[in-house]
Structures are given as C-alpha cells and as structure tokens.
Amino acid sequence: DPNADIWLYSAAASPLPKPADYTGPDGYWEYLQQVQPEGNHGDAFHYKTINSDMLGWIISKVSGKSVTELASQRLWRRMGVEQDAYQTVDGKGVPFAGGGITAGLRDLGRLGQLMLNRGELNGERLFPAEVVDKISAGGDRSKFGTGFPTFGAGSYTSQWWVLHNDHGAYAARGVHGQTIYVDPTAEMVLVRVASFPQAQNGFIDPTSLPAYQAVAEFLMKRD
C-alpha cells in the first residue's frame, strides 16, 4: 500500500534529498506532529514503533539533549563497552528513537547484564533497581489480547516484552529476530543478532522462544 503510514514515515525520515515535488513532513519530529490518535489510552494493546519515537522526542525536549547523548552519557560510556554504537538519524540529524541501533554483540550483552543485575554493572549503579522490577513485572496481560498469539500469555511495558514464564524472562526485541533475552532464574543473558527475511518476529517465535528457554534450562542443569 503506497499510502500506508510506514511509507509516509520513511519518506519524512529519509536522510536522502527529497524529490522536487515532495510536500510532506521533513524529519521525524515534523511527521510526529501530524499523527492522529487511535482508540482510547489503556483500552487495548497495539504495538507501534512510532510510540517509542514519540517518547524519544519527549525525552529530548525535557532534557534538552538527544536520546543518543543521554544513552551515551548515562549508559554506554559507563557500561565499559568495547565498541561505539551507531544510531539511525533523519535528514536533520535527529536520532530515530524507535530502533535503528547498531552495536556489538558483547556490548548488547552488557546491556542485558545490566538489566539482569537490576541496574548495576562493574560495581556501579547506573539506575535504580526498581526500574527493572517494574519492567520485569510486565504490563496488563488482559490488554495484550490476541495481537501477538506467538508470544503466548506475555505482555509489553516500557519498551520490553515480558514472557511471564516460570523463569520470569523478558526481552528487548527488534525486527528480523534481533533479541536481548534476560532470564533471571537461570542468571542468563542471551543476545541474538539476526537477519531473518521477514521483519515480524511472529514468524520465528514458535522456534526461537522455546530455544531460549531450552538454553536457560540446560545452563541451570550444569550448575
């Protein structure tokens, strides 16, 4: 559908020169200003990347810093990472808060370990433990509904997907299979970098999620 929102969003955000006859919004923030609400807040769950991008805009306006500056100052530099990370930006240099992060696998593992340690890494507290407690408790499972049948009886909150399984696992998930999977019971962090042809994780959840659980159970048996 050439008129789908995703194409309008992509056209606005593209760092490439706009066609001479282009009259749409220029950049993420201009696009966000024209987005109209759908439904009533709290009635049902519907995942949209643009909500994370809007959150990034709010954070930037409140703090006076870009999301990349804040992530670098408050997390990345303090995590003891091995490599720089990169962030997708629009034609005006505004970072895409809904995704587009490129980082090394071990550094993503450090981020997962930071969550597993409830906000502490290398002897330094980067954020309150209560943040992780709130995330791992999950969102409203009754509102999660049938929108993600392959994710079981899970939920979503604060940009994290919570499985509500017997290990209390939760994950940060991107398209094409990208995953940071945290299993507190097994004390395991699993990072997956992937390039599955389909963007939606629903195509691979039936095999991926049981595989993550199986790895955790195997590691627990070795202890």
ChimeraX attribute file (.defattr): number of C-alpha atoms within 10 A of each C-alpha:
attribute: neighborCount
match mode: 1-to-1
recipient: residues
	/A:1	6
	/A:2	7
	/A:3	7
	/A:4	8
	/A:5	11
	/A:6	13
	/A:7	12
	/A:8	14
	/A:9	20
	/A:10	14
	/A:11	22
	/A:12	24
	/A:13	25
	/A:14	17
	/A:15	17
	/A:16	10
	/A:17	9
	/A:18	14
	/A:19	8
	/A:20	6
	/A:21	6
	/A:22	11
	/A:23	9
	/A:24	13
	/A:25	17
	/A:26	19
	/A:27	23
	/A:28	27
	/A:29	18
	/A:30	14
	/A:31	18
	/A:32	17
	/A:33	10
	/A:34	9
	/A:35	11
	/A:36	7
	/A:37	7
	/A:38	7
	/A:39	9
	/A:40	7
	/A:41	8
	/A:42	8
	/A:43	10
	/A:44	15
	/A:45	19
	/A:46	14
	/A:47	13
	/A:48	9
	/A:49	13
	/A:50	19
	/A:51	14
	/A:52	17
	/A:53	20
	/A:54	18
	/A:55	14
	/A:56	19
	/A:57	22
	/A:58	13
	/A:59	16
	/A:60	17
	/A:61	12
	/A:62	9
	/A:63	11
	/A:64	11
	/A:65	13
	/A:66	19
	/A:67	23
	/A:68	21
	/A:69	14
	/A:70	15
	/A:71	13
	/A:72	15
	/A:73	11
	/A:74	13
	/A:75	16
	/A:76	21
	/A:77	13
	/A:78	15
	/A:79	19
	/A:80	12
	/A:81	18
	/A:82	14
	/A:83	13
	/A:84	12
	/A:85	15
	/A:86	13
	/A:87	15
	/A:88	18
	/A:89	18
	/A:90	19
	/A:91	16
	/A:92	13
	/A:93	13
	/A:94	20
	/A:95	25
	/A:96	25
	/A:97	24
	/A:98	18
	/A:99	16
	/A:100	14
	/A:101	15
	/A:102	12
	/A:103	16
	/A:104	15
	/A:105	16
	/A:106	13
	/A:107	19
	/A:108	22
	/A:109	20
	/A:110	22
	/A:111	22
	/A:112	24
	/A:113	23
	/A:114	22
	/A:115	24
	/A:116	24
	/A:117	16
	/A:118	20
	/A:119	20
	/A:120	17
	/A:121	18
	/A:122	12
	/A:123	6
	/A:124	10
	/A:125	14
	/A:126	16
	/A:127	15
	/A:128	11
	/A:129	15
	/A:130	11
	/A:131	13
	/A:132	17
	/A:133	13
	/A:134	12
	/A:135	18
	/A:136	27
	/A:137	17
	/A:138	20
	/A:139	20
	/A:140	15
	/A:141	15
	/A:142	13
	/A:143	15
	/A:144	21
	/A:145	16
	/A:146	12
	/A:147	12
	/A:148	17
	/A:149	13
	/A:150	16
	/A:151	18
	/A:152	16
	/A:153	16
	/A:154	21
	/A:155	24
	/A:156	24
	/A:157	14
	/A:158	13
	/A:159	15
	/A:160	18
	/A:161	21
	/A:162	25
	/A:163	22
	/A:164	18
	/A:165	13
	/A:166	9
	/A:167	16
	/A:168	16
	/A:169	25
	/A:170	26
	/A:171	21
	/A:172	16
	/A:173	17
	/A:174	18
	/A:175	16
	/A:176	18
	/A:177	22
	/A:178	17
	/A:179	20
	/A:180	23
	/A:181	26
	/A:182	29
	/A:183	23
	/A:184	19
	/A:185	14
	/A:186	19
	/A:187	15
	/A:188	21
	/A:189	23
	/A:190	18
	/A:191	22
	/A:192	16
	/A:193	15
	/A:194	12
	/A:195	11
	/A:196	14
	/A:197	10
	/A:198	12
	/A:199	14
	/A:200	13
	/A:201	20
	/A:202	16
	/A:203	15
	/A:204	15
	/A:205	17
	/A:206	14
	/A:207	11
	/A:208	16
	/A:209	15
	/A:210	11
	/A:211	12
	/A:212	20
	/A:213	17
	/A:214	12
	/A:215	13
	/A:216	22
	/A:217	15
	/A:218	12
	/A:219	12
	/A:220	13
	/A:221	8
	/A:222	6
	/A:223	6
